[in-house]
Amino acid sequence: MPAISGMPSGFTPAPTPATSVDATGSSQPVRVPKQELDKDAFLQLLVTQMRYQDPSQPMDTTQMMAQTSQMTTVEQLTTLVRSSQAAFASQQQLSSSALVGQTVQWADTELKTSGSGAVSAVRFTADGPVLRVGDADVPLAQVTGVTTTATA
């Protein structure tokens, strides 16, 4: 995104509200800056830029439209990333659920331990699906092979 001109010196985006307690025991506000530049911060910067612009040299509308379209693009990309992450998580859950009753082989990340066995259950965690194989919990990422379990 191009630099925003016309900003007052020392300008920082609005802080996230927080408080601290000083030596007298009273609560004092603490400025905690945002770590990301989201659409609200962008709009605040744009409004501030317009407020402090030189009236004899108003902001170039082409530049303002370019900044607005960049903000829209970033917002749409963020939405696309979230949708892709949700679709990937759903695919992992579906794929790991299909492994119940199958025999899997696995190895840990250092390839020190390995094993195989029939998958009896699947648990979904924040780190991804975890297969229950015998007495072991095996993350889906450690599965190295799958074979069909013979039925009697």
OpenMM code with the backbone's topology and positions (N, CA, C; nanometers):
from openmm import Vec3, app, unit

residues = "MET PRO ALA ILE SER GLY MET PRO SER GLY PHE THR PRO ALA PRO THR PRO ALA THR SER VAL ASP ALA THR GLY SER SER GLN PRO VAL ARG VAL PRO LYS GLN GLU LEU ASP LYS ASP ALA PHE LEU GLN LEU LEU VAL THR GLN MET ARG TYR GLN ASP PRO SER GLN PRO MET ASP THR THR GLN MET MET ALA GLN THR SER GLN MET THR THR VAL GLU GLN LEU THR THR LEU VAL ARG SER SER GLN ALA ALA PHE ALA SER GLN GLN GLN LEU SER SER SER ALA LEU VAL GLY GLN THR VAL GLN TRP ALA ASP THR GLU LEU LYS THR SER GLY SER GLY ALA VAL SER ALA VAL ARG PHE THR ALA ASP GLY PRO VAL LEU ARG VAL GLY ASP ALA ASP VAL PRO LEU ALA GLN VAL THR GLY VAL THR THR THR ALA THR ALA".split()
positions = [
    Vec3(0.0855, -0.1164, 0.0000),
    Vec3(0.0000, 0.0000, 0.0000),
    Vec3(0.0899, 0.1222, 0.0000),
    Vec3(0.0612, 0.2229, -0.0820),
    Vec3(0.1460, 0.3414, -0.0850),
    Vec3(0.1387, 0.4163, 0.0471),
    Vec3(0.2451, 0.4916, 0.0747),
    Vec3(0.2478, 0.5694, 0.1983),
    Vec3(0.1384, 0.6740, 0.1953),
    Vec3(0.0803, 0.6969, 0.3102),
    Vec3(-0.0263, 0.7967, 0.3203),
    Vec3(0.0389, 0.9294, 0.3551),
    Vec3(0.0213, 1.0255, 0.2664),
    Vec3(0.0825, 1.1560, 0.2899),
    Vec3(-0.0138, 1.2460, 0.3653),
    Vec3(0.0395, 1.3511, 0.4228),
    Vec3(-0.0440, 1.4479, 0.4910),
    Vec3(-0.0801, 1.4086, 0.6330),
    Vec3(-0.0158, 1.3051, 0.6886),
    Vec3(-0.0455, 1.2616, 0.8244),
    Vec3(0.0291, 1.3513, 0.9220),
    Vec3(-0.0333, 1.3854, 1.0351),
    Vec3(0.0375, 1.4662, 1.1332),
    Vec3(0.1536, 1.3860, 1.1903),
    Vec3(0.2611, 1.4533, 1.2226),
    Vec3(0.3758, 1.3814, 1.2771),
    Vec3(0.3389, 1.3201, 1.4113),
    Vec3(0.3919, 1.1993, 1.4340),
    Vec3(0.3654, 1.1308, 1.5602),
    Vec3(0.2320, 1.0587, 1.5634),
    Vec3(0.1596, 1.0528, 1.4509),
    Vec3(0.0296, 0.9862, 1.4485),
    Vec3(0.0473, 0.8362, 1.4602),
    Vec3(-0.0312, 0.7742, 1.5470),
    Vec3(-0.0353, 0.6282, 1.5577),
    Vec3(-0.1807, 0.5866, 1.5574),
    Vec3(-0.2109, 0.4651, 1.5064),
    Vec3(-0.3489, 0.4179, 1.5070),
    Vec3(-0.4028, 0.4111, 1.6496),
    Vec3(-0.5360, 0.4116, 1.6622),
    Vec3(-0.5999, 0.4071, 1.7933),
    Vec3(-0.5561, 0.2832, 1.8700),
    Vec3(-0.5191, 0.2995, 1.9961),
    Vec3(-0.4741, 0.1857, 2.0746),
    Vec3(-0.5914, 0.0995, 2.1195),
    Vec3(-0.5603, -0.0245, 2.1515),
    Vec3(-0.6587, -0.1133, 2.2104),
    Vec3(-0.6715, -0.0739, 2.3569),
    Vec3(-0.7935, -0.0549, 2.4107),
    Vec3(-0.8072, -0.0105, 2.5483),
    Vec3(-0.7496, -0.1114, 2.6473),
    Vec3(-0.6779, -0.0602, 2.7452),
    Vec3(-0.6235, -0.1422, 2.8531),
    Vec3(-0.5981, -0.0495, 2.9707),
    Vec3(-0.5857, -0.1056, 3.0884),
    Vec3(-0.5569, -0.0247, 3.2057),
    Vec3(-0.4483, -0.0910, 3.2871),
    Vec3(-0.3817, -0.0101, 3.3700),
    Vec3(-0.2840, -0.0622, 3.4645),
    Vec3(-0.3079, 0.0087, 3.5974),
    Vec3(-0.2556, -0.0475, 3.7030),
    Vec3(-0.2709, 0.0113, 3.8354),
    Vec3(-0.1374, 0.0714, 3.8749),
    Vec3(-0.1384, 0.2021, 3.9110),
    Vec3(-0.0136, 0.2670, 3.9492),
    Vec3(0.0135, 0.2479, 4.0982),
    Vec3(0.1195, 0.3103, 4.1485),
    Vec3(0.1618, 0.2931, 4.2874),
    Vec3(0.0557, 0.3388, 4.3868),
    Vec3(-0.0311, 0.4323, 4.3481),
    Vec3(-0.1342, 0.4809, 4.4395),
    Vec3(-0.2571, 0.3910, 4.4388),
    Vec3(-0.2582, 0.2924, 4.3497),
    Vec3(-0.3710, 0.1998, 4.3440),
    Vec3(-0.4801, 0.2429, 4.2484),
    Vec3(-0.4609, 0.3564, 4.1797),
    Vec3(-0.5641, 0.4001, 4.0854),
    Vec3(-0.5359, 0.3410, 3.9464),
    Vec3(-0.6418, 0.3247, 3.8721),
    Vec3(-0.6326, 0.2644, 3.7399),
    Vec3(-0.5958, 0.3703, 3.6371),
    Vec3(-0.4944, 0.3418, 3.5565),
    Vec3(-0.4487, 0.4344, 3.4539),
    Vec3(-0.4588, 0.3665, 3.3169),
    Vec3(-0.5055, 0.4400, 3.2152),
    Vec3(-0.5109, 0.3781, 3.0824),
    Vec3(-0.3707, 0.3509, 3.0283),
    Vec3(-0.3569, 0.2397, 2.9588),
    Vec3(-0.2299, 0.2024, 2.8970),
    Vec3(-0.2537, 0.1893, 2.7470),
    Vec3(-0.1651, 0.2466, 2.6692),
    Vec3(-0.1774, 0.2363, 2.5228),
    Vec3(-0.1109, 0.1090, 2.4757),
    Vec3(-0.1899, 0.0223, 2.4140),
    Vec3(-0.1390, -0.1011, 2.3561),
    Vec3(-0.1674, -0.0942, 2.2065),
    Vec3(-0.0631, -0.0780, 2.1233),
    Vec3(-0.0871, -0.0638, 1.9795),
    Vec3(-0.1360, -0.1947, 1.9177),
    Vec3(-0.2167, -0.1795, 1.8124),
    Vec3(-0.2627, -0.2971, 1.7380),
    Vec3(-0.1444, -0.3589, 1.6656),
    Vec3(-0.1482, -0.4896, 1.6504),
    Vec3(-0.0409, -0.5589, 1.5800),
    Vec3(-0.0704, -0.5732, 1.4307),
    Vec3(-0.1942, -0.5510, 1.3897),
    Vec3(-0.2329, -0.5649, 1.2504),
    Vec3(-0.3025, -0.4375, 1.2032),
    Vec3(-0.2914, -0.4105, 1.0756),
    Vec3(-0.3594, -0.2963, 1.0167),
    Vec3(-0.4858, -0.3493, 0.9497),
    Vec3(-0.5985, -0.3435, 1.0208),
    Vec3(-0.7236, -0.3951, 0.9674),
    Vec3(-0.8004, -0.2838, 0.8974),
    Vec3(-0.9208, -0.3173, 0.8491),
    Vec3(-0.9982, -0.2186, 0.7722),
    Vec3(-1.0365, -0.0986, 0.8571),
    Vec3(-1.0619, -0.1189, 0.9870),
    Vec3(-1.0973, -0.0054, 1.0727),
    Vec3(-0.9799, 0.0909, 1.0867),
    Vec3(-0.8597, 0.0372, 1.1041),
    Vec3(-0.7412, 0.1222, 1.1149),
    Vec3(-0.7170, 0.1950, 0.9831),
    Vec3(-0.7385, 0.1253, 0.8713),
    Vec3(-0.7213, 0.1890, 0.7413),
    Vec3(-0.8176, 0.3056, 0.7243),
    Vec3(-0.9446, 0.2833, 0.7598),
    Vec3(-1.0434, 0.3912, 0.7473),
    Vec3(-1.0089, 0.5078, 0.8395),
    Vec3(-0.9602, 0.4772, 0.9589),
    Vec3(-0.9201, 0.5837, 1.0512),
    Vec3(-0.8049, 0.6647, 0.9909),
    Vec3(-0.7084, 0.5961, 0.9304),
    Vec3(-0.5979, 0.6670, 0.8658),
    Vec3(-0.6480, 0.7533, 0.7504),
    Vec3(-0.7406, 0.7008, 0.6710),
    Vec3(-0.7938, 0.7754, 0.5579),
    Vec3(-0.8687, 0.9001, 0.6038),
    Vec3(-0.9517, 0.8857, 0.7078),
    Vec3(-1.0259, 1.0004, 0.7608),
    Vec3(-0.9287, 1.1040, 0.8181),
    Vec3(-0.8278, 1.0580, 0.8901),
    Vec3(-0.7293, 1.1500, 0.9469),
    Vec3(-0.6532, 1.2225, 0.8362),
    Vec3(-0.6191, 1.1478, 0.7310),
    Vec3(-0.5501, 1.2094, 0.6178),
    Vec3(-0.6356, 1.3186, 0.5554),
    Vec3(-0.7636, 1.2919, 0.5403),
    Vec3(-0.8529, 1.3912, 0.4810),
    Vec3(-0.8712, 1.5114, 0.5739),
    Vec3(-0.8757, 1.4869, 0.7046),
    Vec3(-0.8955, 1.5942, 0.8014),
    Vec3(-0.7769, 1.6906, 0.8027),
    Vec3(-0.6551, 1.6377, 0.7890),
    Vec3(-0.5356, 1.7211, 0.8001),
    Vec3(-0.4757, 1.7601, 0.6648),
    Vec3(-0.5493, 1.7382, 0.5567),
    Vec3(-0.4932, 1.7739, 0.4273),
    Vec3(-0.4893, 1.9252, 0.4101),
    Vec3(-0.4015, 1.9691, 0.3268),
    Vec3(-0.3865, 2.1110, 0.2960),
    Vec3(-0.5018, 2.1504, 0.2032),
    Vec3(-0.5871, 2.2455, 0.2449),
    Vec3(-0.7012, 2.2849, 0.1604),
    Vec3(-0.6593, 2.3373, 0.0232),
    Vec3(-0.5405, 2.3939, 0.0141),
    Vec3(-0.4958, 2.4456, -0.1155),
    Vec3(-0.4452, 2.3342, -0.2070),
    Vec3(-0.4195, 2.2162, -0.1499),
    Vec3(-0.3767, 2.1004, -0.2277),
    Vec3(-0.4536, 1.9770, -0.1789),
    Vec3(-0.5809, 1.9659, -0.2184),
    Vec3(-0.6609, 1.8534, -0.1701),
    Vec3(-0.6058, 1.7186, -0.2200),
    Vec3(-0.6477, 1.6143, -0.1503),
    Vec3(-0.6018, 1.4791, -0.1818),
    Vec3(-0.6399, 1.4425, -0.3251),
    Vec3(-0.5497, 1.3758, -0.3916),
    Vec3(-0.5738, 1.3283, -0.5271),
    Vec3(-0.6774, 1.2158, -0.5210),
    Vec3(-0.7901, 1.2321, -0.5929),
    Vec3(-0.8956, 1.1305, -0.5879),
    Vec3(-0.8488, 0.9972, -0.6453),
    Vec3(-0.7570, 1.0006, -0.7390),
    Vec3(-0.7035, 0.8755, -0.7941),
    Vec3(-0.6292, 0.7975, -0.6865),
    Vec3(-0.5489, 0.8685, -0.6086),
    Vec3(-0.4755, 0.8036, -0.5006),
    Vec3(-0.5723, 0.7490, -0.3953),
    Vec3(-0.6769, 0.8251, -0.3621),
    Vec3(-0.7741, 0.7797, -0.2636),
    Vec3(-0.8472, 0.6545, -0.3140),
    Vec3(-0.8837, 0.6514, -0.4404),
    Vec3(-0.9518, 0.5345, -0.4971),
    Vec3(-0.8579, 0.4138, -0.4987),
    Vec3(-0.7315, 0.4365, -0.5282),
    Vec3(-0.6343, 0.3275, -0.5281),
    Vec3(-0.6212, 0.2695, -0.3873),
    Vec3(-0.6138, 0.3550, -0.2866),
    Vec3(-0.6030, 0.3085, -0.1481),
    Vec3(-0.7288, 0.2324, -0.1073),
    Vec3(-0.8450, 0.2826, -0.1469),
    Vec3(-0.9704, 0.2159, -0.1140),
    Vec3(-0.9786, 0.0796, -0.1814),
    Vec3(-0.9372, 0.0707, -0.3062),
    Vec3(-0.9423, -0.0583, -0.3753),
    Vec3(-0.8414, -0.1558, -0.3157),
    Vec3(-0.7267, -0.1069, -0.2707),
    Vec3(-0.6290, -0.1940, -0.2043),
    Vec3(-0.6864, -0.2480, -0.0739),
    Vec3(-0.7564, -0.1636, 0.0011),
    Vec3(-0.8175, -0.2088, 0.1257),
    Vec3(-0.9214, -0.3162, 0.0961),
    Vec3(-1.0023, -0.2965, -0.0073),
    Vec3(-1.1038, -0.3944, -0.0448),
    Vec3(-1.0393, -0.5264, -0.0852),
    Vec3(-0.9309, -0.5183, -0.1601),
    Vec3(-0.8597, -0.6386, -0.2026),
    Vec3(-0.8049, -0.7151, -0.0827),
    Vec3(-0.7448, -0.6449, 0.0103),
    Vec3(-0.6905, -0.7099, 0.1300),
    Vec3(-0.8028, -0.7753, 0.2098),
    Vec3(-0.9148, -0.7078, 0.2238),
    Vec3(-1.0288, -0.7634, 0.2972),
    Vec3(-1.0814, -0.8897, 0.2289),
    Vec3(-1.0907, -0.8872, 0.0961),
    Vec3(-1.1381, -1.0043, 0.0229),
    Vec3(-1.0389, -1.1204, 0.0320),
    Vec3(-0.9098, -1.0900, 0.0283),
    Vec3(-0.8089, -1.1949, 0.0430),
    Vec3(-0.8148, -1.2581, 0.1820),
    Vec3(-0.8380, -1.1763, 0.2831),
    Vec3(-0.8514, -1.2279, 0.4189),
    Vec3(-0.9710, -1.3219, 0.4291),
    Vec3(-1.0817, -1.2835, 0.3680),
    Vec3(-1.2007, -1.3688, 0.3666),
    Vec3(-1.1732, -1.4985, 0.2923),
    Vec3(-1.1014, -1.4913, 0.1819),
    Vec3(-1.0672, -1.6100, 0.1035),
    Vec3(-0.9778, -1.7049, 0.1832),
    Vec3(-0.8813, -1.6500, 0.2549),
    Vec3(-0.7924, -1.7336, 0.3373),
    Vec3(-0.8726, -1.8051, 0.4452),
    Vec3(-0.9621, -1.7335, 0.5115),
    Vec3(-1.0441, -1.7962, 0.6161),
    Vec3(-1.1308, -1.9077, 0.5586),
    Vec3(-1.1902, -1.8845, 0.4417),
    Vec3(-1.2728, -1.9857, 0.3771),
    Vec3(-1.1898, -2.1077, 0.3391),
    Vec3(-1.0697, -2.0848, 0.2867),
    Vec3(-0.9811, -2.1953, 0.2492),
    Vec3(-0.9396, -2.2764, 0.3716),
    Vec3(-0.9099, -2.2094, 0.4818),
    Vec3(-0.8729, -2.2795, 0.6043),
    Vec3(-0.9881, -2.3643, 0.6562),
    Vec3(-1.1096, -2.3118, 0.6508),
    Vec3(-1.2269, -2.3867, 0.6956),
    Vec3(-1.2511, -2.5071, 0.6054),
    Vec3(-1.2348, -2.4905, 0.4744),
    Vec3(-1.2541, -2.6016, 0.3813),
    Vec3(-1.1484, -2.7100, 0.4035),
    Vec3(-1.0250, -2.6692, 0.4286),
    Vec3(-0.9179, -2.7663, 0.4545),
    Vec3(-0.9452, -2.8437, 0.5829),
    Vec3(-0.9898, -2.7742, 0.6870),
    Vec3(-1.0215, -2.8415, 0.8134),
    Vec3(-1.1349, -2.9411, 0.7946),
    Vec3(-1.2363, -2.9049, 0.7172),
    Vec3(-1.3476, -2.9957, 0.6895),
    Vec3(-1.3002, -3.1176, 0.6115),
    Vec3(-1.2120, -3.0958, 0.5143),
    Vec3(-1.1591, -3.2067, 0.4356),
    Vec3(-1.0780, -3.3008, 0.5241),
    Vec3(-0.9962, -3.2468, 0.6146),
    Vec3(-0.9184, -3.3300, 0.7069),
    Vec3(-1.0105, -3.4127, 0.7950),
    Vec3(-1.1173, -3.3524, 0.8451),
    Vec3(-1.2105, -3.4255, 0.9303),
    Vec3(-1.2776, -3.5380, 0.8535),
    Vec3(-1.3200, -3.5107, 0.7333),
    Vec3(-1.3849, -3.6126, 0.6509),
    Vec3(-1.2879, -3.7260, 0.6176),
    Vec3(-1.1677, -3.6913, 0.5767),
    Vec3(-1.0674, -3.7914, 0.5410),
    Vec3(-1.0280, -3.8771, 0.6603),
    Vec3(-1.0085, -3.8155, 0.7742),
    Vec3(-0.9682, -3.8925, 0.8921),
    Vec3(-1.0831, -3.9798, 0.9425),
    Vec3(-1.2060, -3.9352, 0.9271),
    Vec3(-1.3212, -4.0171, 0.9671),
    Vec3(-1.3300, -4.1435, 0.8821),
    Vec3(-1.2910, -4.1341, 0.7564),
    Vec3(-1.2939, -4.2504, 0.6676),
    Vec3(-1.1898, -4.3548, 0.7061),
    Vec3(-1.0934, -4.3181, 0.7914),
    Vec3(-0.9898, -4.4125, 0.8336),
    Vec3(-1.0351, -4.5048, 0.9462),
    Vec3(-1.1479, -4.4768, 1.0087),
    Vec3(-1.1969, -4.5638, 1.1165),
    Vec3(-1.2213, -4.7022, 1.0574),
    Vec3(-1.1620, -4.8032, 1.1211),
    Vec3(-1.1723, -4.9412, 1.0733),
    Vec3(-1.0600, -4.9804, 0.9789),
    Vec3(-0.9776, -4.8855, 0.9360),
    Vec3(-0.8651, -4.9136, 0.8467),
    Vec3(-0.7382, -4.9336, 0.9297),
    Vec3(-0.6408, -5.0016, 0.8719),
    Vec3(-0.5112, -5.0190, 0.9367),
    Vec3(-0.4188, -4.9089, 0.8867),
    Vec3(-0.3542, -4.8404, 0.9796),
    Vec3(-0.2621, -4.7332, 0.9430),
    Vec3(-0.1229, -4.7629, 0.9964),
    Vec3(-0.0239, -4.7120, 0.9260),
    Vec3(0.1137, -4.7149, 0.9734),
    Vec3(0.1511, -4.5698, 1.0023),
    Vec3(0.2330, -4.5511, 1.1050),
    Vec3(0.2727, -4.4144, 1.1385),
    Vec3(0.4146, -4.4114, 1.1892),
    Vec3(0.4717, -4.2932, 1.1855),
    Vec3(0.6043, -4.2664, 1.2404),
    Vec3(0.5995, -4.1280, 1.3007),
    Vec3(0.6719, -4.1098, 1.4127),
    Vec3(0.6731, -3.9763, 1.4725),
    Vec3(0.7590, -3.8831, 1.3874),
    Vec3(0.7629, -3.7574, 1.4232),
    Vec3(0.8307, -3.6573, 1.3402),
    Vec3(0.9809, -3.6810, 1.3289),
    Vec3(1.0418, -3.7478, 1.4279),
    Vec3(1.1860, -3.7769, 1.4224),
    Vec3(1.2118, -3.9164, 1.3668),
    Vec3(1.1056, -3.9876, 1.3261),
    Vec3(1.1130, -4.1244, 1.2750),
    Vec3(1.1784, -4.2202, 1.3748),
    Vec3(1.1671, -4.1906, 1.5059),
    Vec3(1.2244, -4.2766, 1.6097),
    Vec3(1.1302, -4.3904, 1.6447),
    Vec3(1.0024, -4.3615, 1.6544),
    Vec3(0.9064, -4.4662, 1.6865),
    Vec3(0.8068, -4.4779, 1.5732),
    Vec3(0.7595, -4.5993, 1.5547),
    Vec3(0.6593, -4.6204, 1.4512),
    Vec3(0.5714, -4.7364, 1.4945),
    Vec3(0.4656, -4.7547, 1.4230),
    Vec3(0.3757, -4.8633, 1.4555),
    Vec3(0.2677, -4.8757, 1.3522),
    Vec3(0.1801, -4.9698, 1.3754),
    Vec3(0.0656, -4.9866, 1.2875),
    Vec3(-0.0473, -5.0470, 1.3686),
    Vec3(-0.1662, -5.0316, 1.3214),
    Vec3(-0.2830, -5.0861, 1.3889),
    Vec3(-0.4099, -5.0315, 1.3285),
    Vec3(-0.5202, -5.0873, 1.3754),
    Vec3(-0.6512, -5.0461, 1.3255),
    Vec3(-0.6972, -4.9205, 1.3983),
    Vec3(-0.7532, -4.8282, 1.3227),
    Vec3(-0.8062, -4.7042, 1.3790),
    Vec3(-0.9426, -4.7342, 1.4397),
    Vec3(-0.9572, -4.7035, 1.5699),
    Vec3(-1.0842, -4.7299, 1.6373),
    Vec3(-1.1686, -4.6037, 1.6542),
    Vec3(-1.1044, -4.4871, 1.6518),
    Vec3(-1.1777, -4.3614, 1.6712),
    Vec3(-1.0946, -4.2450, 1.6193),
    Vec3(-1.1604, -4.1324, 1.6016),
    Vec3(-1.0936, -4.0087, 1.5603),
    Vec3(-1.1400, -3.8973, 1.6522),
    Vec3(-1.0440, -3.8183, 1.6981),
    Vec3(-1.0723, -3.7019, 1.7810),
    Vec3(-1.0280, -3.5786, 1.7033),
    Vec3(-1.1084, -3.4736, 1.7070),
    Vec3(-1.0743, -3.3505, 1.6363),
    Vec3(-1.0251, -3.2475, 1.7371),
    Vec3(-0.9002, -3.2029, 1.7189),
    Vec3(-0.8396, -3.1054, 1.8090),
    Vec3(-0.8044, -2.9791, 1.7305),
    Vec3(-0.7593, -2.8791, 1.8014),
    Vec3(-0.7186, -2.7539, 1.7362),
    Vec3(-0.5979, -2.7758, 1.6454),
    Vec3(-0.5164, -2.8779, 1.6751),
    Vec3(-0.3984, -2.9075, 1.5933),
    Vec3(-0.4289, -3.0011, 1.4775),
    Vec3(-0.5534, -3.0459, 1.4656),
    Vec3(-0.5922, -3.1359, 1.3582),
    Vec3(-0.6433, -3.2676, 1.4143),
    Vec3(-0.6871, -3.3575, 1.3267),
    Vec3(-0.7419, -3.4852, 1.3707),
    Vec3(-0.6359, -3.5736, 1.4374),
    Vec3(-0.6796, -3.6474, 1.5395),
    Vec3(-0.5932, -3.7426, 1.6094),
    Vec3(-0.6637, -3.8774, 1.6048),
    Vec3(-0.5928, -3.9779, 1.5506),
    Vec3(-0.6483, -4.1123, 1.5371),
    Vec3(-0.6179, -4.1936, 1.6628),
    Vec3(-0.7132, -4.2740, 1.7056),
    Vec3(-0.6908, -4.3651, 1.8180),
    Vec3(-0.6603, -4.5014, 1.7575),
    Vec3(-0.5363, -4.5487, 1.7783),
    Vec3(-0.4900, -4.6766, 1.7256),
    Vec3(-0.4401, -4.7581, 1.8442),
    Vec3(-0.5186, -4.8589, 1.8840),
    Vec3(-0.4834, -4.9357, 2.0045),
    Vec3(-0.4826, -4.8421, 2.1230),
    Vec3(-0.3682, -4.8350, 2.1923),
    Vec3(-0.3530, -4.7457, 2.3075),
    Vec3(-0.2870, -4.6128, 2.2700),
    Vec3(-0.2581, -4.5944, 2.1422),
    Vec3(-0.1838, -4.4758, 2.0984),
    Vec3(-0.2755, -4.3725, 2.0335),
    Vec3(-0.2422, -4.2463, 2.0558),
    Vec3(-0.3059, -4.1356, 1.9854),
    Vec3(-0.2085, -4.0905, 1.8776),
    Vec3(-0.2510, -4.0986, 1.7527),
    Vec3(-0.1628, -4.0694, 1.6398),
    Vec3(-0.2181, -3.9506, 1.5617),
    Vec3(-0.1445, -3.8380, 1.5580),
    Vec3(-0.1882, -3.7254, 1.4755),
    Vec3(-0.1925, -3.7670, 1.3282),
    Vec3(-0.2902, -3.7172, 1.2563),
    Vec3(-0.3062, -3.7526, 1.1151),
    Vec3(-0.1788, -3.7235, 1.0359),
    Vec3(-0.1064, -3.6202, 1.0711),
    Vec3(0.0150, -3.5825, 0.9994),
    Vec3(0.1246, -3.6882, 1.0102),
    Vec3(0.1172, -3.7781, 1.1084),
    Vec3(0.2201, -3.8802, 1.1268),
    Vec3(0.1870, -4.0114, 1.0558),
    Vec3(0.0695, -4.0202, 0.9949),
    Vec3(0.0313, -4.1419, 0.9230),
    Vec3(0.1150, -4.1518, 0.7962),
    Vec3(0.1785, -4.2692, 0.7767),
    Vec3(0.2635, -4.2896, 0.6591),
    Vec3(0.2027, -4.3882, 0.5597),
    Vec3(0.0984, -4.4593, 0.6012),
    Vec3(0.0362, -4.5536, 0.5104),
    Vec3(-0.0983, -4.6001, 0.5616),
    Vec3(-0.1832, -4.6469, 0.4714),
    Vec3(-0.3158, -4.6958, 0.5061),
    Vec3(-0.3416, -4.8236, 0.4266),
    Vec3(-0.3922, -4.9271, 0.4959),
    Vec3(-0.4316, -5.0488, 0.4269),
    Vec3(-0.5700, -5.0872, 0.4756),
    Vec3(-0.6416, -5.1604, 0.3920),
    Vec3(-0.7748, -5.2047, 0.4283),
    Vec3(-0.7642, -5.3159, 0.5307),
    Vec3(-0.8405, -5.3066, 0.6381),
    Vec3(-0.8419, -5.4098, 0.7407),
    Vec3(-0.9241, -5.5264, 0.6884),
    Vec3(-0.8664, -5.6477, 0.6970),
    Vec3(-0.9375, -5.7668, 0.6508),
    Vec3(-1.0566, -5.7942, 0.7428),
    Vec3(-1.1707, -5.8276, 0.6828),
    Vec3(-1.2888, -5.8586, 0.7633),
    Vec3(-1.3014, -6.0087, 0.7758),
    Vec3(-1.3475, -6.0537, 0.8901),
    Vec3(-1.3571, -6.1964, 0.9149),
    Vec3(-1.4853, -6.2526, 0.8609),
] * unit.nanometer
topology = app.Topology()
chain = topology.addChain("A")
for resn in residues:
    res = topology.addResidue(resn, chain)
    for name in ("N", "CA", "C"):
        topology.addAtom(name, app.Element.getBySymbol(name[0]), res)
